[in-house]
Amino acid sequence: MSTKKNSTKSELTLFVTILQKDIKSEIRQANDIISIILFGIISIFIFSSSYNTINLGVRMPIEIFVIQIWLIIFFTLIFIMIKLFVQEKERGTLDGLTSSPVSNNILLISKVVFCFILLSFIELILVLFSFFISVPSVQILNFNEFLYYIIIGIVLPTLDISICGTLVSALSMYSKNKSFVLPLLLFPIILPITSPIISLNIRLLEGELLSMVVIEILFLVAHAILMFSILVLVSEELLSE
Amino acid sequence: MSNFNAVLLECDNISKQYGFFFALNKISFHLDESSILGVIGANGAGKTTLIRILSGLTSPTSGKMVIKGKNYKTDDKFLKKIIGTIANKSFLYEELTIYENLKFYSKLYSVYDKHTFKEKIEHYAEQFNLSDWIFEPISNLSTGMKQKVEIIRILIHNPSILLLDEPFSGLDFNTIKLLIKILTELKLKENLTIIIATHNIEVVQEISDAILILKNGKISKFAPKNEIDKNKIEFYF
């Protein structure tokens, strides 16, 4: 019992160590994150100005607002995926991780969490910006509705696409044409969840009750569990040559 | 190779195949504790593949490999703990400092002790003339300095075997001399077993106890250093 507890504690320490290293490295290369955020902000400007030029004085419909946000998030995910495994593989540092006594599952889970943290940080800035720039016709949500929107509309899909992104990044790192293979592999994996994510966001921003979006929530949870299971099951093959 | 030390590593018919190409073809050899093996050969002879297989980074297509009586299939974590690898690409994170890189790797190998770590690093830094650079990012260091940090990185978890792939490439004469001195001391004082894959025949002849020459993925010659005529060594390439 005590050995098991110690082993769990040491695995948790390894997980935190890898995560801390990734975050510290990312902070030191702030230019990459700034350019991703700039890409997002420019995209929001382009969407908003195109809409406002045609519809002067009309607030942006929720549908367009949600599509705009998630389209940018999916593109942002591709940038982040390159950072997860592809960059480490090209630099040679991935060999440093895989030649150390760290289990592949710990390595993969730390990358999922890193992707989630990075994506959440970028989303936070982009969502705030888009609320001010795009001025969507969202009704005023009470505290609970706002909390549901954040947890179910943003956090849950972000976690799901972080798992998908990590899986695809690991799958494509040995490929010669990574820039081509990354989006090509990502597309079929995230295609089933794009519609539930958009629908979930629209309905939550319209103030609908949770009971009305149970199917979308269950679908996203099932997809996240399925992708995570695949990630864990193929971890040995993913990280060994 | 000597008659006095216990066998540490045994490779039996190790092959690595990529499609129809054999990077290694039925390699068999054994190595004793506390010895230095120099692996030489032309480009594409299989030196890097051999180092990657021994370090657990690549799995062999066929064959058996035993290190300290254990193999990667059953004792992966144990073997990775007792092996220190320097590959042809650096394992160091360029944006992190020497201190942060070494702290990260000592945590990965579960040897980090916050009370003694700083002292340990200062000791190594002094030994390798890096005391003024501990808090500098790796990107600010020269190739020779980076190589010294790589050596500290692999020593920090007290391994029994060092696997070095082209450790002398890009280094000047003085740094090569310093590395040779360090590696020889490590073998004698710490009883380390060292495998060096390199193009540098002179260095191999200077520090190795045994030499393994690879040609097109096969062993062309494997013998104690004194049994190989240094003037005819290129004949085996």
Contacts between the chains, C-beta under 8 A, distances in Angstrom:
chain1	res1	chain2	res2	distance
A	10	B	110	6.2
A	13	B	107	7.1
A	13	B	110	7.8
A	14	B	107	7.4
A	14	B	108	6.7
A	14	B	110	7.8
A	17	B	104	6.6
A	17	B	107	4.4
A	17	B	108	6.5
A	18	B	108	7.8
A	21	B	93	7.0
A	21	B	96	7.4
A	21	B	104	5.1
A	24	B	96	6.6
A	24	B	100	7.0
A	25	B	93	5.7
A	25	B	95	5.3
A	25	B	96	6.4
A	28	B	95	3.8
A	28	B	96	7.1
A	28	B	137	7.5
A	29	B	95	5.7
A	91	B	89	6.9
A	91	B	90	7.8
A	91	B	94	7.6
A	92	B	87	6.3
A	92	B	88	7.8
A	92	B	89	2.6
A	92	B	90	5.8
A	92	B	91	6.4
A	93	B	90	7.7
A	93	B	91	5.8
A	93	B	92	7.4
A	93	B	93	6.0
A	95	B	57	5.5
A	95	B	85	7.7
A	95	B	87	5.4
A	95	B	89	7.0
A	95	B	91	6.3
A	96	B	91	3.0
A	96	B	92	7.7
A	96	B	105	7.2
A	97	B	108	7.4
A	98	B	56	7.8
A	98	B	57	6.2
A	99	B	55	5.2
A	99	B	56	6.1
A	99	B	57	5.5
A	99	B	80	6.2
A	99	B	83	7.5
A	99	B	85	5.1
A	99	B	87	8.0
A	99	B	91	7.7
A	100	B	80	6.1
A	100	B	105	7.2
A	100	B	108	4.3
A	100	B	109	6.2
A	101	B	76	7.7
A	101	B	77	4.3
A	101	B	78	7.9
A	101	B	80	4.3
A	101	B	81	4.9
A	101	B	108	7.5
A	101	B	109	6.5
A	101	B	110	7.6
A	102	B	108	5.8
A	103	B	77	7.9
A	240	B	58	7.6
A	240	B	59	5.9
A	241	B	52	7.5
A	241	B	57	6.8
A	241	B	58	4.5
A	241	B	59	7.0
